[in-house]
């Protein structure tokens, strides 16, 4: 009973091995060794289009058969390589998978290999025969990408020289490539000159007609437009240089150079534009009475310059494929540590922002802060400076100032003056009534006194005088004007008192001496 069981198991094992060997044999016969893995497919495509190993028929193996006949596939293979060269796409075989069964987790574990994460339409797939070939989506999107990379075509520069002359090599480049470089350099200089002149003419007319007396200086305008023209020329060179069909490794560095140079030119152009804006705003704030704008404008300009330079640095880092996430995380930790170590500085800066935005006073206002009366002299990033009447300088940190109660005496619409006229007790009631009436008429005829709020009344019978209370509300722009109005009123009131036959009382005491009896 045991022997038939062993024979049955052995027979099943042999059947399984036979099926496995048969399937493996059929797979190996269907798969092309040149296309056995993503690495092999890309090597086959690119290697056999190089000098010394040129074999476009073999290179065309990497193009799917659905594209057309062999001639059409050869054309597509050559065009696809030119596209890679124009993109500066350098495919290092060491980083390309060698596994025939490679799957991409980003594509639901399918047999797909993406050439670059920057362009999702460029990828290889494994067909039913086990061969790795370019996808139909890659072939279909090739023409559009080709026109974007080569707007002037690839044969324009090649046809400038006879084929046997243009293809001769010199210092690693062909003669037609050297000729193309010379044409691009000369064209760049001419284009920069023409763009600078054209832009300065057009923009100058626009600025002079729109801004008139606020138009910037011509020298600064030309300097800004020069950087703008340099940026445009660099972008043009970046686009046109793809037609030179340089080595992808070299072209990649040239592209980086163009990107960095364009970034630098654009940053300097923006800095000059900010300088022109600063000049324009300075002319405007000079015509305003509020001197806080004079303090705020340089701060805003400095912040704008920092933002422009920071944006340029971030862009340059992205060009070099620097991981900004780690840098930003490090900067965040550093900023937190700096903020903890400089809490007062941050507090004062935020306080200055509050002062600039809220504007509780302006330069020249007479204010009262924590019992200190003084004139605002300057407002800075860290502190505000006040000048007291005795000419001493008081400095208050903006962080504390933003939390203080500020009595802006300079913003009073009217200034009140309260005083008392002390008259002697021998004054007649009729004369006092006439004096009060004359003072009211004085209020009515003065252009500096608000008659609706001002008053004059017999107020108190004091110990040594009959007191007349004067409440006067004056329209004065400054403390100096208030003193001038007070002086004029005092002289006129003294004249009215003398006219009514009255006199001012002063503190006095009567002494009664009791007579002593004769001894």
C-alpha positions as CSV (number, residue, x, y, z in Angstrom):
1,X,0.0,0.0,0.0
2,X,2.9,2.4,0.6
3,X,4.6,1.9,-2.7
4,X,1.7,3.2,-4.9
5,X,1.5,6.2,-2.6
6,X,5.2,7.1,-3.1
7,X,4.8,6.6,-6.9
8,X,1.8,9.0,-6.9
9,X,3.7,11.7,-5.1
10,X,6.7,11.3,-7.3
11,X,4.6,11.5,-10.4
12,X,3.0,14.8,-9.2
13,X,6.4,16.3,-8.4
14,X,7.7,15.5,-11.9
15,X,4.6,17.0,-13.5
16,X,5.1,20.3,-11.6
17,X,8.8,20.5,-12.5
18,X,7.9,19.8,-16.2
19,X,5.3,22.6,-16.2
20,X,7.8,25.0,-14.5
21,X,10.6,24.2,-16.9
22,X,8.3,24.5,-19.9
23,X,7.0,28.0,-18.8
24,X,10.5,29.2,-18.0
25,X,11.7,28.0,-21.4
26,X,8.8,29.7,-23.2
27,X,9.5,33.0,-21.3
28,X,13.2,33.0,-22.1
29,X,12.4,32.4,-25.7
30,X,9.9,35.3,-25.8
31,X,12.0,37.9,-23.9
32,X,14.7,39.8,-25.8
33,X,18.0,39.9,-23.8
34,X,18.4,43.6,-24.9
35,X,15.1,44.4,-23.2
36,X,15.1,42.1,-20.2
37,X,15.1,44.9,-17.6
38,X,14.6,48.7,-17.5
39,X,18.4,49.1,-17.4
40,X,18.9,46.8,-20.5
41,X,16.1,48.6,-22.4
42,X,17.6,52.1,-21.8
43,X,21.1,50.9,-22.5
44,X,19.9,49.4,-25.8
45,X,18.1,52.6,-26.8
46,X,20.9,55.1,-26.0
47,X,24.1,53.0,-26.5
48,X,23.4,52.1,-30.1
49,X,22.8,55.8,-31.0
50,X,26.3,56.8,-29.8
51,X,29.4,57.3,-32.0
52,X,31.4,54.1,-32.3
53,X,28.4,51.9,-31.6
54,X,25.8,53.5,-33.9
55,X,23.1,50.9,-34.8
56,X,19.7,52.5,-35.0
57,X,18.0,49.2,-35.9
58,X,19.1,47.7,-32.6
59,X,18.2,50.9,-30.7
60,X,14.7,50.8,-32.2
61,X,14.0,47.6,-30.2
62,X,13.1,49.8,-27.2
63,X,10.3,51.3,-29.2
64,X,7.0,49.3,-29.1
65,X,6.0,47.6,-32.4
66,X,2.6,49.4,-32.3
67,X,4.4,52.6,-33.4
68,X,5.0,51.3,-37.0
69,X,7.6,49.7,-39.2
70,X,11.3,49.5,-38.5
71,X,12.0,52.8,-40.3
72,X,9.4,54.7,-38.2
73,X,10.7,53.1,-35.0
74,X,14.2,54.2,-35.8
75,X,13.0,57.8,-36.4
76,X,11.2,57.7,-33.0
77,X,14.2,56.3,-31.2
78,X,16.5,59.0,-32.6
79,X,14.0,61.7,-31.8
80,X,13.5,60.4,-28.3
81,X,17.2,60.5,-27.6
82,X,17.3,64.1,-28.9
83,X,14.5,65.0,-26.6
84,X,16.4,63.5,-23.6
85,X,19.5,65.5,-24.7
86,X,17.5,68.7,-24.9
87,X,16.0,68.2,-21.5
88,X,19.4,67.6,-20.0
89,X,18.1,64.2,-18.8
90,X,21.2,62.2,-17.8
91,X,20.2,58.5,-17.2
92,X,22.9,56.9,-15.0
93,X,22.7,53.1,-15.5
94,X,23.7,52.5,-11.9
95,X,20.4,53.9,-10.7
96,X,18.2,52.1,-13.2
97,X,16.6,48.8,-12.0
98,X,18.1,45.6,-13.3
99,X,15.2,43.5,-12.0
100,X,13.1,42.0,-14.9
101,X,10.1,41.9,-12.5
102,X,10.5,45.5,-11.2
103,X,7.3,47.1,-10.0
104,X,6.6,50.7,-9.2
105,X,4.7,51.2,-5.9
106,X,3.4,54.6,-7.1
107,X,1.6,52.9,-10.0
108,X,-0.2,50.2,-8.0
109,X,2.7,47.8,-8.2
110,X,2.6,47.6,-12.0
111,X,5.6,46.7,-14.1
112,X,6.4,50.4,-14.8
113,X,9.6,52.4,-14.5
114,X,9.4,56.2,-14.6
115,X,12.5,57.9,-16.1
116,X,12.1,61.1,-14.1
117,X,9.6,62.2,-11.4
118,X,9.5,65.7,-13.0
119,X,7.8,64.3,-16.1
120,X,5.3,61.5,-15.4
121,X,4.7,60.8,-19.2
122,X,8.2,59.4,-19.7
123,X,8.2,55.8,-18.5
124,X,8.9,52.2,-19.6
125,X,6.5,49.3,-19.3
126,X,6.9,45.5,-19.6
127,X,4.9,44.1,-22.4
128,X,3.3,40.6,-22.7
129,X,6.5,39.1,-24.0
130,X,8.4,40.2,-21.0
131,X,10.3,43.0,-22.9
132,X,10.7,46.4,-21.3
133,X,9.9,49.1,-23.9
134,X,8.8,52.8,-23.9
135,X,5.1,53.2,-23.3
136,X,2.7,54.4,-25.9
137,X,1.9,57.5,-23.8
138,X,5.6,58.4,-23.9
139,X,5.6,58.2,-27.7
140,X,2.4,60.1,-28.1
141,X,3.5,63.0,-25.8
142,X,7.0,63.1,-27.4
143,X,6.1,65.5,-30.3
144,X,4.6,68.2,-28.0
145,X,7.6,68.0,-25.7
146,X,10.0,68.0,-28.7
147,X,8.5,71.3,-30.0
148,X,8.8,72.9,-26.6
149,X,12.5,71.9,-26.2
150,X,13.5,72.6,-29.8
151,X,11.4,75.6,-30.9
152,X,13.8,76.3,-33.8
153,X,14.3,72.6,-34.7
154,X,17.6,70.7,-34.5
155,X,18.6,71.0,-38.1
156,X,18.7,74.8,-38.3
157,X,22.3,75.1,-37.0
158,X,23.5,71.9,-38.6
159,X,22.6,73.1,-42.1
160,X,24.6,76.3,-41.7
161,X,27.8,74.4,-42.7
162,X,28.3,71.5,-45.2
163,X,27.9,68.2,-43.5
164,X,31.5,67.0,-44.0
165,X,32.8,70.3,-42.5
166,X,30.2,70.8,-39.8
167,X,30.6,67.3,-38.3
168,X,34.3,67.7,-37.8
169,X,35.2,67.6,-34.1
170,X,37.2,70.3,-32.2
171,X,37.8,70.3,-28.4
172,X,35.0,67.8,-27.9
173,X,32.4,69.7,-30.0
174,X,31.6,69.7,-33.7
175,X,32.2,72.7,-35.8
176,X,28.5,73.4,-36.3
177,X,28.1,73.4,-32.5
178,X,31.0,76.0,-32.1
179,X,29.4,78.1,-34.8
180,X,26.0,77.9,-33.0
181,X,27.7,79.0,-29.8
182,X,29.2,82.0,-31.5
183,X,25.9,82.9,-33.1
184,X,24.1,82.7,-29.7
185,X,26.7,84.8,-27.9
186,X,26.7,87.6,-30.5
187,X,23.0,87.5,-30.7
188,X,22.7,87.7,-26.9
189,X,24.8,90.9,-26.8
190,X,22.8,92.5,-29.6
191,X,19.5,91.4,-28.1
192,X,20.4,92.8,-24.6
193,X,21.4,96.2,-26.1
194,X,18.2,96.4,-28.2
195,X,16.0,95.3,-25.3
196,X,17.5,97.8,-22.9
197,X,17.0,100.7,-25.3
198,X,13.5,99.6,-26.3
199,X,12.4,99.0,-22.7
200,X,13.9,102.2,-21.4
201,X,12.1,104.2,-24.1
202,X,8.7,102.6,-23.6
203,X,8.8,102.4,-19.8
204,X,10.3,105.9,-19.6
205,X,7.3,107.3,-21.5
206,X,4.9,105.4,-19.3
207,X,6.5,106.6,-16.1
208,X,6.8,110.2,-17.2
209,X,3.2,110.4,-18.3
210,X,1.7,108.5,-15.3
211,X,4.0,109.7,-12.5
212,X,4.9,113.2,-13.9
213,X,7.0,115.0,-11.2
214,X,7.3,111.7,-9.3
215,X,9.0,109.9,-12.2
216,X,12.3,108.2,-11.2
217,X,15.7,109.2,-12.5
218,X,16.6,108.0,-15.9
219,X,19.8,106.4,-14.7
220,X,18.1,104.2,-12.1
221,X,15.4,103.3,-14.6
222,X,17.9,102.1,-17.2
223,X,19.9,100.2,-14.6
224,X,16.7,98.3,-13.6
225,X,15.8,97.6,-17.2
226,X,19.3,96.4,-18.0
227,X,18.9,93.6,-15.4
228,X,15.5,92.8,-16.8
229,X,16.9,92.6,-20.4
230,X,19.7,90.4,-19.1
231,X,17.2,88.0,-17.6
232,X,15.2,87.9,-20.8
233,X,18.4,87.2,-22.8
234,X,19.4,84.4,-20.4
235,X,16.0,82.8,-20.8
236,X,16.3,83.0,-24.6
237,X,19.8,81.4,-24.4
238,X,18.4,78.7,-22.2
239,X,15.7,77.9,-24.8
240,X,18.0,78.2,-27.9
241,X,20.9,76.3,-26.4
242,X,18.9,73.0,-26.6
243,X,19.4,73.2,-30.4
244,X,23.1,72.6,-29.9
245,X,22.5,69.0,-28.9
246,X,25.3,69.1,-26.3
247,X,26.2,66.1,-24.1
248,X,23.4,65.7,-21.5
249,X,25.9,65.8,-18.6
250,X,27.4,69.0,-19.9
251,X,24.0,70.5,-20.9
252,X,22.7,69.9,-17.4
253,X,25.4,72.1,-15.9
254,X,24.9,74.7,-18.5
255,X,21.2,74.8,-17.7
256,X,21.9,75.2,-14.0
257,X,24.2,78.1,-14.9
258,X,21.5,79.7,-16.9
259,X,19.0,79.3,-14.1
260,X,21.3,80.7,-11.4
261,X,22.4,83.6,-13.7
262,X,18.7,84.4,-14.5
263,X,17.8,84.3,-10.8
264,X,20.7,86.7,-9.9
265,X,19.7,89.1,-12.7
266,X,16.0,89.0,-11.6
267,X,16.9,89.6,-7.9
268,X,19.1,92.6,-8.8
269,X,16.3,93.9,-11.1
270,X,13.8,93.7,-8.2
271,X,16.2,95.4,-5.8
272,X,16.5,98.3,-8.3
273,X,12.8,98.4,-8.7
274,X,12.4,98.6,-4.9
275,X,15.0,101.4,-4.9
276,X,12.9,103.3,-7.5
277,X,9.7,102.6,-5.5
278,X,11.5,104.0,-2.4
279,X,12.4,107.2,-4.3
280,X,8.8,107.6,-5.5
281,X,7.3,107.1,-2.0
282,X,9.9,109.4,-0.4
283,X,8.7,112.2,-2.6
284,X,5.1,111.5,-1.5
285,X,5.7,111.3,2.2
286,X,7.7,114.5,2.1
287,X,4.5,116.3,1.2
288,X,2.6,114.9,4.1
289,X,2.5,116.4,7.6
290,X,2.7,113.0,9.4
291,X,6.4,112.4,10.0
292,X,5.7,108.8,11.1
293,X,5.8,107.8,7.4
294,X,9.4,109.0,7.2
295,X,10.2,106.5,10.0
296,X,8.1,103.7,8.6
297,X,9.2,103.8,4.9
298,X,12.9,102.7,5.4
299,X,11.7,99.8,7.5
300,X,9.3,98.6,4.8
301,X,11.9,99.0,2.1
302,X,14.4,97.0,4.2
303,X,11.9,94.2,4.7
304,X,11.1,94.1,1.0
305,X,14.8,93.8,0.1
306,X,15.2,90.9,2.6
307,X,12.2,89.1,1.1
308,X,13.5,89.4,-2.5
309,X,17.0,88.2,-1.5
310,X,15.4,85.3,0.5
311,X,13.2,84.3,-2.4
312,X,16.3,84.3,-4.7
313,X,18.3,82.1,-2.3
314,X,15.4,79.6,-1.9
315,X,15.1,79.3,-5.7
316,X,18.9,78.8,-6.1
317,X,18.7,76.0,-3.5
318,X,15.9,74.3,-5.4
319,X,18.0,74.4,-8.6
320,X,20.7,72.5,-6.8
321,X,18.1,70.0,-5.6
322,X,18.7,70.9,-1.9
323,X,16.1,69.5,0.5
324,X,14.4,72.6,1.8
325,X,12.3,70.6,4.3
326,X,15.3,69.9,6.4
327,X,16.6,73.4,6.1
328,X,13.2,74.9,7.0
329,X,13.0,72.5,10.0
330,X,16.4,73.6,11.2
331,X,15.6,77.3,10.7
332,X,12.4,76.8,12.6
333,X,14.2,75.3,15.6
334,X,16.9,78.0,15.4
335,X,14.2,80.7,15.1
336,X,12.5,79.3,18.2
337,X,15.7,79.3,20.2
338,X,16.5,82.8,19.0
339,X,13.0,84.0,19.9
340,X,13.3,82.5,23.4
341,X,16.7,84.1,23.8
342,X,15.6,87.5,22.5
343,X,12.1,87.8,23.8
344,X,12.5,91.5,24.6
345,X,13.8,92.2,21.1
346,X,10.9,90.4,19.5
347,X,8.5,92.1,21.9
348,X,9.9,95.6,21.0
349,X,9.7,94.8,17.3
350,X,6.1,93.8,17.5
351,X,5.4,96.8,19.7
352,X,6.9,99.0,17.0
353,X,4.7,97.4,14.4
354,X,1.7,98.1,16.7
355,X,2.8,101.8,17.0
356,X,3.2,102.2,13.3
357,X,-0.1,100.6,12.5
358,X,-2.2,102.0,15.3
359,X,-0.6,105.5,15.1
360,X,-1.4,106.8,18.6
361,X,0.8,109.8,17.9
362,X,3.0,111.3,15.2
363,X,6.4,112.9,15.3
364,X,6.1,116.4,17.0
365,X,3.0,115.5,19.1
366,X,3.0,116.5,22.8
367,X,2.1,113.4,24.8
368,X,1.7,112.3,28.4
369,X,3.0,108.8,29.1
370,X,3.2,107.4,32.7
371,X,3.2,110.9,34.1
372,X,5.9,112.2,31.7
373,X,4.9,115.0,29.4
374,X,7.2,115.4,26.3
375,X,7.3,115.9,22.6
376,X,7.7,112.8,20.4
377,X,11.1,113.1,18.7
378,X,11.5,109.8,16.9
379,X,10.0,106.3,16.6
380,X,12.4,103.4,15.9
381,X,12.3,99.7,15.5
382,X,13.2,99.1,19.2
383,X,12.2,102.3,21.1
384,X,10.5,105.7,21.0
385,X,12.3,108.9,22.1
386,X,10.6,111.8,23.8
387,X,12.0,115.2,24.5
388,X,10.8,116.8,27.8
389,X,10.2,120.5,28.3
390,X,13.5,120.7,30.2
391,X,15.2,119.2,27.1
392,X,16.1,115.8,28.6
393,X,15.6,112.7,26.4
394,X,13.3,109.9,27.5
395,X,13.6,106.5,25.8
396,X,10.8,104.0,26.1
397,X,10.9,100.5,24.6
398,X,8.1,100.0,22.1
399,X,7.1,96.7,23.7
400,X,6.2,98.6,26.9
401,X,4.9,101.7,25.1
402,X,2.3,99.6,23.2
403,X,0.8,98.6,26.6
404,X,0.8,102.1,28.2
405,X,-2.0,104.6,28.3
406,X,-0.9,107.5,26.0
407,X,-2.5,110.9,26.5
408,X,-1.9,112.6,23.2
409,X,-2.1,116.3,24.1
410,X,-1.1,117.3,20.6
411,X,-4.3,115.8,19.2
412,X,-6.6,117.9,21.3
413,X,-9.1,119.7,19.1
414,X,-9.3,122.5,21.7
415,X,-7.0,123.4,24.6
416,X,-8.6,124.4,27.9
417,X,-7.3,127.2,30.1
418,X,-8.8,127.5,33.5
419,X,-7.9,130.6,35.6
420,X,-9.3,132.7,38.4
421,X,-9.4,136.5,38.7
422,X,-9.2,137.5,42.3
423,X,-10.8,141.0,42.9
424,X,-10.6,143.1,46.0
425,X,-13.6,143.2,48.4
426,X,-14.2,146.9,47.8
427,X,-15.3,146.0,44.2
428,X,-18.8,147.1,43.3
429,X,-21.2,144.4,42.1
430,X,-22.1,146.5,39.0
431,X,-18.5,146.8,38.0
432,X,-18.0,143.0,38.4
433,X,-21.1,142.3,36.2
434,X,-19.8,144.8,33.6
435,X,-16.3,143.0,33.7
436,X,-17.9,139.6,33.1
437,X,-19.9,141.0,30.2
438,X,-16.9,142.6,28.6
439,X,-14.9,139.3,28.9
440,X,-17.7,137.4,27.1
441,X,-17.6,140.0,24.3
442,X,-13.8,139.4,24.2
443,X,-14.5,135.7,23.6
444,X,-16.9,136.5,20.8
445,X,-14.5,138.7,18.9
446,X,-11.5,136.4,19.2
447,X,-10.9,133.9,16.3
448,X,-8.9,131.6,18.6
449,X,-11.6,131.0,21.3
450,X,-14.5,128.6,21.1
451,X,-17.3,130.7,22.5
452,X,-19.7,127.7,22.8
453,X,-17.6,126.0,25.4
454,X,-16.0,129.0,27.1
455,X,-17.5,130.7,30.0
456,X,-16.9,133.4,32.7
457,X,-18.8,133.6,36.0
458,X,-18.6,135.1,39.5
459,X,-17.5,131.9,41.3
460,X,-16.4,132.2,44.9
461,X,-16.1,134.6,47.8
462,X,-12.7,133.7,49.0
463,X,-10.9,134.6,52.2
464,X,-9.1,137.6,50.7
465,X,-10.7,138.0,47.2
466,X,-13.9,137.9,45.2
467,X,-13.1,135.2,42.6
468,X,-14.2,135.2,38.9
469,X,-13.8,131.9,37.2
470,X,-12.7,131.8,33.5
471,X,-12.9,128.6,31.4
472,X,-11.4,129.3,28.0
473,X,-11.2,126.7,25.2
474,X,-8.6,127.8,22.6
475,X,-8.0,126.6,19.1
476,X,-4.2,126.2,19.1
477,X,-2.1,123.9,17.0
478,X,0.8,123.7,19.4
479,X,1.8,124.6,22.9
480,X,3.6,127.6,21.6
481,X,0.5,128.9,20.0
482,X,-1.4,128.3,23.2
483,X,1.1,130.5,25.1
484,X,0.7,133.3,22.6
485,X,-3.1,133.2,22.8
486,X,-2.9,133.2,26.6
487,X,-0.5,136.2,26.7
488,X,-2.8,138.2,24.4
489,X,-5.9,137.4,26.6
490,X,-4.2,138.3,29.8
491,X,-3.2,141.7,28.5
492,X,-6.7,142.4,27.3
493,X,-8.3,141.2,30.6
494,X,-5.9,143.4,32.6
495,X,-7.1,146.3,30.5
496,X,-10.7,145.5,31.1
497,X,-10.2,145.2,34.9
498,X,-8.5,148.7,34.9
499,X,-11.2,150.1,32.8
500,X,-13.9,149.1,35.3
501,X,-12.0,150.6,38.1
502,X,-11.3,147.3,39.7
503,X,-8.1,145.9,41.2
504,X,-6.6,142.5,41.7
505,X,-6.6,141.2,45.2
506,X,-3.7,139.5,46.8
507,X,-3.5,137.4,50.0
508,X,-3.7,139.8,53.0
509,X,-4.5,139.8,56.6
510,X,-5.9,142.6,58.8
511,X,-4.3,143.0,62.2
512,X,-6.4,144.6,65.0
513,X,-4.4,146.0,67.9
514,X,-6.4,146.3,71.1
515,X,-5.7,149.5,72.9
516,X,-4.1,149.0,76.4
517,X,-5.5,151.0,79.4
518,X,-3.3,153.7,80.8
519,X,-1.5,152.8,83.9
